Amino acid sequence: MAFTPLHDRVLVRRVESDEKTKGGLIIPDSAKEKPAEGEVVAVGAGAKDDDGDRIAMDVQAGDKILFGKWSGTEITLDGEELLIMKESDILGIIA
């Protein structure tokens, strides 16, 4: 299914974290926290300013990002769990 976010919203796929600690302990799924790192899948066209002009988005599809722990709304598209969030919820781009 094709999906395009509107305005200043971004579609994000979470990046899974390691299943072991640095000491070699295996972390069970029930104890894992959801990662706050992801990859941008799709972006909207951008919000409009007071004059009706589009404000360009700072992120683009393929960018690796960090976002707040409680950011976004979880959705399922084609059996895959994704997040929709506003661009302002993104903390930064990982280079």
DSSP file (Angstrom, degrees, kcal/mol; ACC not computed):
  #  RESIDUE AA STRUCTURE BP1 BP2  ACC     N-H-->O    O-->H-N    N-H-->O    O-->H-N    TCO  KAPPA ALPHA  PHI   PSI    X-CA   Y-CA   Z-CA
    1    1 A M              0   0    0      0, 0.0     2,-0.3     0, 0.0    76,-0.0   0.000 360.0 360.0 360.0 130.0    0.0    0.0    0.0
    2    2 A A        -     0   0    0      2,-0.0     2,-0.4     0, 0.0     0, 0.0  -0.662 360.0-177.2 -81.9 136.0    1.4    3.4   -0.9
    3    3 A F        -     0   0    0     -2,-0.3     8,-0.1    74,-0.0    74,-0.0  -0.994  11.8-175.1-139.4 129.1    1.2    6.0    1.9
    4    4 A T        -     0   0    0     -2,-0.4    40,-0.1    38,-0.1     6,-0.1  -0.982  23.3-133.2-124.4 119.8    2.2    9.6    1.8
    5    5 A P        -     0   0    0      0, 0.0    40,-0.3     0, 0.0     2,-0.3  -0.314  24.6-123.0 -65.8 154.4    2.1   11.7    5.0
    6    6 A L    >   -     0   0    0     38,-0.2     3,-1.6    39,-0.1    38,-0.2  -0.675  61.5 -22.9 -98.7 155.2    0.5   15.1    4.9
    7    7 A H  T 3  S-     0   0    0     -2,-0.3    39,-2.6     1,-0.2    40,-0.2  -0.197 128.5 -12.2  53.2-123.2    2.0   18.5    5.7
    8    8 A D  T 3  S+     0   0    0     38,-0.2    79,-2.5    37,-0.2    -1,-0.2  -0.032 102.6 121.8-101.9  31.5    4.9   18.3    8.2
    9    9 A R  E <   -A   86   0A   0     -3,-1.6    35,-2.1    77,-0.2     2,-0.4  -0.645  44.8-155.8 -96.7 154.8    4.4   14.6    9.1
   10   10 A V  E     -AB  85  43A   0     75,-3.2    75,-2.3    -2,-0.2     2,-0.5  -0.981  11.5-139.5-131.6 137.6    7.0   11.9    8.7
   11   11 A L  E     -AB  84  42A   0     31,-3.0    30,-3.4    -2,-0.4    31,-1.3  -0.883  30.2-171.1 -98.0 125.1    6.6    8.1    8.4
   12   12 A V  E     -AB  83  40A   0     71,-3.1    71,-2.7    -2,-0.5     2,-0.5  -0.935  21.5-152.0-126.7 139.2    9.3    6.2   10.4
   13   13 A R  E     - B   0  39A   0     26,-2.7    26,-2.8    -2,-0.4    69,-0.1  -0.943  31.0-122.4-104.6 124.8   10.4    2.6   10.7
   14   14 A R  E     - B   0  38A   0     -2,-0.5     2,-0.6    67,-0.4    24,-0.3  -0.356  16.9-133.0 -63.9 144.8   12.0    1.8   14.1
   15   15 A V        -     0   0    0     22,-2.6    22,-0.3    -2,-0.0     2,-0.1  -0.906  26.6-122.4 -99.0 124.1   15.5    0.4   14.0
   16   16 A E        -     0   0    0     -2,-0.6     2,-0.1     1,-0.1     3,-0.1  -0.371  23.3-133.1 -69.7 142.7   15.8   -2.7   16.3
   17   17 A S        -     0   0    0     16,-0.2    -1,-0.1     1,-0.2    15,-0.0  -0.390  35.4 -75.7 -88.7 170.3   18.3   -2.6   19.1
   18   18 A D        -     0   0    0      1,-0.1    -1,-0.2    -2,-0.1     9,-0.0  -0.278  28.7-142.1 -64.2 150.4   20.8   -5.3   20.0
   19   19 A E  S    S+     0   0    0     -3,-0.1     8,-3.3     2,-0.1     2,-0.3   0.439  82.0  60.3 -93.6  -1.4   19.5   -8.3   21.9
   20   20 A K  B    S-F   26   0B   0      6,-0.3     6,-0.2     2,-0.0     2,-0.1  -0.929  77.8-127.2-125.7 151.0   22.6   -8.5   24.1
   21   21 A T    >   -     0   0    0      4,-2.6     3,-1.6    -2,-0.3    -2,-0.1  -0.363  39.7 -98.6 -82.0 172.7   24.2   -6.2   26.6
   22   22 A K  T 3  S+     0   0    0      1,-0.3    -1,-0.1     2,-0.1    -2,-0.0   0.801 126.4  57.0 -62.5 -27.4   27.9   -5.2   26.3
   23   23 A G  T 3  S-     0   0    0      2,-0.1    -1,-0.3     1,-0.0    -3,-0.0   0.506 123.9-104.1 -82.0  -4.5   28.5   -7.8   29.0
   24   24 A G  S <  S+     0   0    0     -3,-1.6     2,-0.2     1,-0.3    -2,-0.1   0.456  71.0 144.5  98.7   2.0   26.9  -10.6   26.8
   25   25 A L        -     0   0    0      1,-0.1    -4,-2.6    -5,-0.0     2,-0.4  -0.552  49.2-126.2 -75.4 137.9   23.6  -10.9   28.6
   26   26 A I  B     -F   20   0B   0     -2,-0.2    -6,-0.3    -6,-0.2    -1,-0.1  -0.712  18.0-142.4 -85.7 130.9   20.6  -11.7   26.4
   27   27 A I        -     0   0    0     -8,-3.3     5,-0.1    -2,-0.4     2,-0.0  -0.833  15.4-133.6 -95.5 120.1   17.7   -9.2   26.8
   28   28 A P    >>  -     0   0    0      0, 0.0     3,-1.5     0, 0.0     4,-0.8  -0.359  22.1-112.9 -70.1 155.0   14.3  -10.9   26.6
   29   29 A D  G >4 S+     0   0    0      1,-0.3     3,-0.7     2,-0.2    -2,-0.0   0.833 115.5  59.6 -55.7 -35.3   11.6   -9.1   24.5
   30   30 A S  G 34 S+     0   0    0      1,-0.2    -1,-0.3     3,-0.0    -3,-0.0   0.733 108.1  44.8 -68.9 -21.1    9.6   -8.3   27.5
   31   31 A A  G <4 S+     0   0    0     -3,-1.5    -1,-0.2     2,-0.1    -2,-0.2   0.542  90.5 105.3 -99.1  -8.9   12.4   -6.3   29.1
   32   32 A K    <<  -     0   0    0     -4,-0.8     2,-0.3    -3,-0.7   -13,-0.0  -0.447  63.2-137.9 -74.7 143.3   13.4   -4.4   25.9
   33   33 A E        -     0   0    0     -2,-0.1   -16,-0.2     1,-0.0    -2,-0.1  -0.738  32.2-100.2 -91.9 149.5   12.5   -0.7   25.5
   34   34 A K        -     0   0    0     -2,-0.3   -18,-0.1     1,-0.1    -1,-0.0  -0.512  47.0-110.3 -67.2 134.7   11.3    0.4   22.2
   35   35 A P        -     0   0    0      0, 0.0    -1,-0.1     0, 0.0   -19,-0.0  -0.320  13.3-149.2 -68.9 150.1   14.1    2.1   20.4
   36   36 A A  S    S+     0   0    0    -22,-0.1    31,-2.5    -3,-0.1     2,-0.4  -0.050  73.6  90.0-105.3  29.1   14.1    5.8   19.8
   37   37 A E  E     + C   0  66A   0    -22,-0.3   -22,-2.6    29,-0.2     2,-0.3  -0.961  52.0 151.9-125.2 142.5   16.0    5.5   16.6
   38   38 A G  E     -BC  14  65A   0     27,-2.2    27,-2.9    -2,-0.4     2,-0.4  -0.943  40.2-108.2-158.2 178.0   14.5    5.0   13.2
   39   39 A E  E     -BC  13  64A   0    -26,-2.8   -26,-2.7    -2,-0.3     2,-0.4  -0.972  35.1-119.2-119.6 132.4   14.7    5.4    9.4
   40   40 A V  E     +B   12   0A   0     23,-2.7    22,-3.1    -2,-0.4   -28,-0.2  -0.561  29.7 178.2 -72.3 125.1   12.5    7.8    7.6
   41   41 A V  E     -     0   0A   0    -30,-3.4     2,-0.3     1,-0.4   -29,-0.2   0.842  65.8  -7.8 -93.8 -44.0   10.3    6.0    5.1
   42   42 A A  E     -B   11   0A   0    -31,-1.3   -31,-3.0    18,-0.1    -1,-0.4  -0.990  60.0-153.1-153.6 153.2    8.3    8.9    3.7
   43   43 A V  E     -B   10   0A   0     -2,-0.3   -33,-0.2   -33,-0.2   -36,-0.1  -0.939  19.3-119.3-129.6 153.1    7.8   12.6    4.3
   44   44 A G        -     0   0    0    -35,-2.1   -38,-0.2    -2,-0.3    13,-0.2  -0.167  38.2 -98.1 -77.7 179.7    5.0   15.1    3.7
   45   45 A A  S    S-     0   0    0    -40,-0.3    12,-0.2     1,-0.2   -37,-0.2   0.658  71.1-100.6 -75.8 -16.3    5.3   18.2    1.5
   46   46 A G        -     0   0    0    -39,-2.6   -38,-0.2    10,-0.1   -39,-0.2  -0.168  38.6 -72.1 110.2 153.5    5.9   20.4    4.5
   47   47 A A        -     0   0    0      8,-0.3     8,-3.1   -40,-0.2     2,-0.4  -0.238  47.0-117.6 -72.4 167.0    3.8   22.8    6.5
   48   48 A K  B     -G   54   0C   0      6,-0.2     6,-0.2     1,-0.0    -1,-0.1  -0.877  20.6-137.9-108.3 143.1    2.6   26.2    5.2
   49   49 A D    >   -     0   0    0      4,-2.7     3,-1.7    -2,-0.4    -1,-0.0  -0.194  42.8 -81.7 -85.1-174.3    3.6   29.5    6.7
   50   50 A D  T 3  S+     0   0    0      1,-0.3    -1,-0.1     2,-0.1    -2,-0.0   0.753 130.8  52.7 -62.4 -25.5    1.3   32.5    7.2
   51   51 A D  T 3  S-     0   0    0      2,-0.1    -1,-0.3     3,-0.0     3,-0.1   0.489 119.6-107.4 -89.2  -2.9    1.7   33.5    3.6
   52   52 A G  S <  S+     0   0    0     -3,-1.7     2,-0.3     1,-0.3    -2,-0.1   0.491  74.4 137.5  90.9   3.7    0.7   30.1    2.2
   53   53 A D        -     0   0    0      1,-0.1    -4,-2.7    -5,-0.0    -1,-0.3  -0.611  58.3-109.2 -83.9 144.6    4.3   29.2    1.2
   54   54 A R  B     -G   48   0C   0     -2,-0.3     2,-0.6    -6,-0.2    -6,-0.2  -0.475  20.9-138.8 -71.8 139.1    5.6   25.7    1.9
   55   55 A I        -     0   0    0     -8,-3.1    -8,-0.3    -2,-0.2    -1,-0.0  -0.901  29.5-118.8 -97.0 120.8    8.3   25.3    4.6
   56   56 A A        -     0   0    0     -2,-0.6     2,-0.2   -10,-0.1   -10,-0.1  -0.265  25.1-115.5 -63.2 143.4   10.8   22.8    3.3
   57   57 A M        -     0   0    0    -12,-0.2    -1,-0.1   -13,-0.2   -14,-0.0  -0.554  10.8-148.8 -78.7 143.0   11.3   19.6    5.4
   58   58 A D  S    S+     0   0    0     -2,-0.2     2,-0.3     2,-0.0    -1,-0.1   0.639  80.3  57.5 -85.6 -16.2   14.7   19.1    7.0
   59   59 A V        -     0   0    0      4,-0.0     2,-0.3    34,-0.0    -2,-0.1  -0.782  64.4-170.1-112.8 159.3   14.5   15.3    6.7
   60   60 A Q    >   -     0   0    0     -2,-0.3     3,-2.1   -18,-0.0   -20,-0.3  -0.939  41.2 -68.8-141.6 164.5   14.1   13.1    3.7
   61   61 A A  T 3  S+     0   0    0     -2,-0.3   -20,-0.2     1,-0.3     3,-0.1  -0.252 118.9  30.1 -55.3 135.5   13.4    9.4    3.0
   62   62 A G  T 3  S+     0   0    0    -22,-3.1    -1,-0.3     1,-0.3     2,-0.1   0.175  85.1 133.3  99.4 -16.8   16.3    7.2    4.0
   63   63 A D    <   -     0   0    0     -3,-2.1   -23,-2.7   -24,-0.1     2,-0.5  -0.422  54.3-133.2 -67.6 140.4   17.6    9.5    6.9
   64   64 A K  E     -CD  39  94A   0     30,-0.5    30,-3.2   -25,-0.2     2,-0.3  -0.843  37.1-179.3 -90.8 129.9   18.5    7.8   10.2
   65   65 A I  E     -CD  38  93A   0    -27,-2.9   -27,-2.2    -2,-0.5     2,-0.4  -0.846  29.9-137.0-131.7 162.5   16.9    9.8   13.0
   66   66 A L  E     +CD  37  92A   0     26,-2.3    25,-2.4    -2,-0.3    26,-1.3  -0.951  29.5 176.2-113.6 140.7   16.5   10.0   16.8
   67   67 A F  E     - D   0  90A   0    -31,-2.5    23,-0.2    -2,-0.4    22,-0.1  -0.934  35.9 -78.8-141.2 164.6   13.1   10.8   18.3
   68   68 A G    >   -     0   0    0     21,-1.2     3,-1.6    -2,-0.3    21,-0.0  -0.228  41.7-114.2 -64.0 152.3   11.5   11.1   21.7
   69   69 A K  T 3  S+     0   0    0      1,-0.3    -1,-0.1   -33,-0.0   -35,-0.1   0.841 115.8  34.8 -56.6 -38.5   10.5    8.0   23.5
   70   70 A W  T 3  S+     0   0    0    -34,-0.0    -1,-0.3     3,-0.0     2,-0.1   0.149  91.9 129.4-105.1  18.4    6.8    8.8   23.4
   71   71 A S    <   +     0   0    0     -3,-1.6    14,-0.1    18,-0.1    -4,-0.1  -0.404  52.6   6.5 -76.1 148.3    6.8   10.4   19.9
   72   72 A G  S    S-     0   0    0     -2,-0.1     2,-0.4    11,-0.1    13,-0.2   0.105  77.9 -81.5  82.0 173.1    4.4    9.6   17.2
   73   73 A T  E     -E   84   0A   0     11,-2.3    11,-2.1     2,-0.0     2,-0.3  -0.983  40.2-127.3-119.2 126.4    1.4    7.4   16.6
   74   74 A E  E     +E   83   0A   0     -2,-0.4     2,-0.3     9,-0.2     9,-0.2  -0.569  35.3 169.1 -77.8 133.7    1.9    3.7   15.9
   75   75 A I  E     -E   82   0A   0      7,-2.8     7,-2.9    -2,-0.3     2,-0.5  -0.907  28.8-132.1-135.0 164.6    0.2    2.3   12.8
   76   76 A T  E     +E   81   0A   0     -2,-0.3     2,-0.5     5,-0.2     5,-0.2  -0.983  22.6 178.4-122.2 121.4    0.4   -0.9   10.8
   77   77 A L  E >  S-E   80   0A   0      3,-2.4     3,-2.1    -2,-0.5    -2,-0.0  -0.989  74.7 -15.6-122.4 124.4    0.8   -0.8    7.0
   78   78 A D  T 3  S-     0   0    0     -2,-0.5    -1,-0.1     1,-0.3     3,-0.1   0.849 129.2 -53.6  51.4  38.6    1.0   -4.1    5.1
   79   79 A G  T 3  S+     0   0    0      1,-0.2     2,-0.4    -3,-0.0    -1,-0.3   0.485 114.5 116.4  80.1   2.7    1.8   -6.0    8.3
   80   80 A E  E <   - E   0  77A   0     -3,-2.1    -3,-2.4   -67,-0.0     2,-0.5  -0.896  64.1-130.1-108.6 132.5    4.7   -3.7    9.3
   81   81 A E  E     + E   0  76A   0     -2,-0.4   -67,-0.4    -5,-0.2     2,-0.3  -0.697  38.8 165.2 -83.1 125.2    4.6   -1.5   12.4
   82   82 A L  E     - E   0  75A   0     -7,-2.9    -7,-2.8    -2,-0.5     2,-0.4  -0.800  29.0-126.1-131.1 171.0    5.5    2.1   11.6
   83   83 A L  E     -AE  12  74A   0    -71,-2.7   -71,-3.1    -2,-0.3     2,-0.5  -0.955   7.5-157.2-121.3 141.6    5.3    5.5   13.3
   84   84 A I  E     +AE  11  73A   0    -11,-2.1   -11,-2.3    -2,-0.4     2,-0.3  -0.986  29.8 158.0-112.8 126.8    3.7    8.7   12.0
   85   85 A M  E     -A   10   0A   0    -75,-2.3   -75,-3.2    -2,-0.5     2,-0.2  -0.959  43.2 -99.8-143.3 161.3    5.1   11.8   13.8
   86   86 A K  E >   -A    9   0A   0     -2,-0.3     3,-1.7   -77,-0.2     4,-0.4  -0.503  35.9-117.2 -76.1 152.1    5.5   15.5   13.2
   87   87 A E  G >  S+     0   0    0    -79,-2.5     3,-1.4     1,-0.3    -1,-0.1   0.821 114.5  64.3 -59.2 -30.9    8.9   16.7   12.0
   88   88 A S  G 3  S+     0   0    0      1,-0.3    -1,-0.3   -80,-0.2   -79,-0.1   0.680  91.6  64.7 -69.4 -16.4    9.2   18.7   15.3
   89   89 A D  G <  S+     0   0    0     -3,-1.7   -21,-1.2   -22,-0.1     2,-0.4   0.632  81.7  96.7 -76.9 -14.5    9.2   15.4   17.2
   90   90 A I  E <   -D   67   0A   0     -3,-1.4   -23,-0.2    -4,-0.4     3,-0.1  -0.639  58.0-165.3 -80.8 128.5   12.5   14.4   15.6
   91   91 A L  E     -     0   0A   0    -25,-2.4     2,-0.3    -2,-0.4   -24,-0.2   0.805  59.9 -37.4 -84.2 -31.9   15.5   15.2   17.8
   92   92 A G  E     -D   66   0A   0    -26,-1.3   -26,-2.3     2,-0.0     2,-0.4  -0.974  53.0 -97.9 179.8 168.5   18.2   14.9   15.1
   93   93 A I  E     -D   65   0A   0     -2,-0.3     2,-0.6   -28,-0.2   -28,-0.3  -0.885  33.4-133.2-104.3 132.6   19.6   13.2   12.1
   94   94 A I  E      D   64   0A   0    -30,-3.2   -30,-0.5    -2,-0.4    -2,-0.0  -0.762 360.0 360.0 -87.5 123.4   22.3   10.5   12.6
   95   95 A A              0   0    0     -2,-0.6    -1,-0.1   -32,-0.1   -30,-0.0   0.455 360.0 360.0 -83.9 360.0   25.2   11.1   10.2
